[in-house]
Amino acid sequence: SGGDAGLGGCSSVGVLFPTVAPVTFVKALNSLELQEGGTAHLSCEVSKPDVPVEWKKGTSVICSSQKCSIKQEGNVHTLIIHDLNRADS
């Protein structure tokens, strides 16, 4: 009786927070020297597959377009910049 449903008169409330290992860079970007009109391939490898990666130039997010292609294969993310010019540096 008393509605404690087998808890022996004790009750507790707990919250469980699962721990998730942070995503880290396994292979970071390397500096490149390229010629105007060429194509740049920038790749990085992260520690987990299927993690979204956001490419940025300064504070601006880079999106896929005629100028830029963004690819992901497993843990490797690649930004390809076509028809390079000085503004791309």
N, C-alpha and C positions, 0 to 999 in steps of 0.2 A: 504494500500500500504506500501511499504518499507519492506515487507516480514517478519513482526514480528508475523504473524499468531495468532493474538488475545492475545499477551502477553503485549499489551499496551506499546510497545516500551521498555520494560524491559526484560532482560534475566538473568538467573542465572544457574549455574551448581552446582550440589550437589552430594556428594557421601554418600551413606548410608551403614554403617557397622553394621550388626546385632550383638547383644550381645548374647553370648552363655555362659551359666553357666559352670564353670569349673567342671571337674570330680574330685570327692574327694573319699577318702577311707572311707567307712562306718564302715567296720570291717577290721582292719589291721592284719598282721601276728602275730602269737604267737611263742615264742621260744619253741622248742621241745627237749626232750632228748630221743634218740632212740638207739636201739642196732644194731650192725653190722649184715647184712643179712636181716634186717627188711625192712619195707616200710614206707616212710614218706608221709603224706598228708598235703600239705601247701595250705591254702585257704585264699583268701581275698575277700571282698565285696566292690564294687564301687557304686557310687551314680546314675549311668545311665546304662541301659541295652545295650548290643551289642557294648560296647566300647572295642577296642583291648587292650589287656594287654600283656606286654612283660616281661617274667621272665628272670632274670639275676643272674649269680654268679660272683660277682665282676663286671667287664666290659663285660664279655662274655654272649651273649644271649643263653638261654637254648631252645632247640628245641625238639619236640617230637621224641622219639627214643625207642629202647628196654629198655633203662635205665630210661627214663622219659616219663610220659604221661601228656598232658596238656588238661584240660577240661574247658568248660564254660557252665554254666546253669543260664541264666538271668543275674543278676548282680554279681554272684559268680564265681570266677575264681580259679581253683585248679591245683596245680602242684603235681604230684605223682612221687616220686623217688623210684625205685625198687632196691632191693639187695644193701642196704646201706653199704658203707664202709667209712673209715676215710677221703678219698679224697672228699667225698660229703659234708663235714661240712663246 
